Amino acid sequence: MTELRNDIRNVAIIAHVDHGKTTLVDELLKQSQTLDARKELSERAMDSNDLEKERGITILAKNTAVDYNGTRINILDTPGHADFGGEVERIMKMVDGVVLVVDAYEGTMPQTRFVLKKALDQNLTPIVVVNKIDKPSARPAEVVDEVLELFIELGADDEQLDFPVVYASAINGSSSMSDNPSDQEHTMKYVFDTIIDHIPAPIDNSSEPLQFQVSLLDYNDYVGRIGIGRVFRGTIKVGDNVTLSKLDGSTKNFRVTKIFGFFGLDREEIQEAKAGDLIAVSGMEDIFVGETVTPADNIEPLPVLHIDEPTLQMTFLVNNSPFAGREGKFVTARQIEDRLNQELQTDVSLRVEALGPDRWIVSGRGELHLSILIETMRREGFELQVSRPEVIVKMVDGVACEPFERVQIDTPDEYQGSIIQALSERKGDMLDMQSTGNGQTRMIFQIPARGLIGFTTDFMSMTRGYGIMNHTFDEYLPMVKGSIGGRSRGALVSMDQGPATNYAIFGIQDRGTMMLSAGTEVYEGMIVGENSRENDITVNVTKGKQQSNVRSSNKDTTVKINTPRILSLEESIEFLGDDEYLEVTPESIRLRKQILNKAEREKAAKKKKAAIAEEA
């Protein structure tokens, strides 16, 4: 008979972005017997990264552990966004079950489908927590039906379909087994009990030879690289001499210098760990995700972890604008390359390929994945340029295929016509459309990923900010012919270098939307606004008012300058055209033409036109 470790449970919390997953983990920490009563727990304590706190999303998987009635529950808080699927995928290998958190009003969303599919593919045992039950608009019964339909659609087996449901309000720290909000009790007991009763305990095979597989990587200046993973078999102790089976089939011997266990928000040094434990191990300089640690006399590596391939790529370049080197601390090709290689150490969904001494193709899982990397580098003091994102085309059975996304849109009824038209122009197919009540419609589309590049800004203005769009990678399908999407309007491009003036902006603003205010330093070829028509216009934003000794009768009349549209990093990436770069520094984000000089730009455009005509 197989022995089990009943003192432990390994579970991952999965959900769509903003369904309350991290808040739920906070409550489980607070209400377990884990944290010192005097210890202050900040809101969303698991999101430790500044960007995570600002954006309200989880980017990196986090480990924690709580003690509840004598059982250690290892909890992994996973990213909800599909762009961080590499993290989700590996987490699933470390656990025996998942807690699927679903918003009691929003119900199942594209990323709910994405994370649940990953869990079901690993045959994990699911528990469903219907969160935000206290919302006045909550519709728990319909949401549970939606979840059941999603399970069936994703091919769940009979055992998985028999999932228990807990109803909770993580923000209020309450839960119950009833879908009536008035039955909520101020306790997380129902979540804890359901985890212990339904999630399988790990098998206790600690007397057999060791198998420890690395699922996540961390780095510490004192101990170097740290491999985080699960002990699948056997026992590992500090001081053990073990063998690491590398991804290329080679092996390396090393000595375990430190083992860390997880408890609350801390890592604690421990002397040994056995089958079922989630731990961090140091002492291996070049350990990578998916590699297995075994005894030297019993080398049996576990199957290599499958990681989703990147779907989007951008060119990263050394900044060569007229303002290069003014604001950044790290500006050289070597510094940028070292930083990208460092990112590869911990982000397995990223690919970097050098194109020359000063440029690299960086491939990731989506716009958010790459923009988070760019924003992180910028905050660290890096200065660089990036190109417009492009989808990665793959050959499948001799056919060129491109990534397609599944898009879910919730919008007031009045905007549905313009959304359907806009997405059909971008080669999207509608899969489903239904009224969700209160004058709202939910639409689901399948669309080529390149059709979504630059669509978010259009979508927000189309729905006056009332629409909600979520999308996730669906599959690779044969390429759709022709160009899709892209910007429909041209740019206002500076012809001069110097500070922008109110006088010049006032004279130009009727031609389009300005993207800077007076006093901003500009250079020739820098984009200062969006034209109201489809062609680019070169403008002079540095022109000052001619001084004369004639006193004007309306001298004191102030000119009315429109509020400029200042773009965020993501909006700037979306705005980019094929012939443009985004210059990113710790202090500024500037859009520019790849060829700064107007005459040279026109010459290059003529050449390109002639080449296209020749091909045709």
Summary of the structure (lengths in Angstrom):
residues: 616
radius of gyration: 27.3
end to end distance: 72.2
largest distance: 102.7
contacts: 2011
relative contact order: 0.09
helix: 26%
strand: 33%
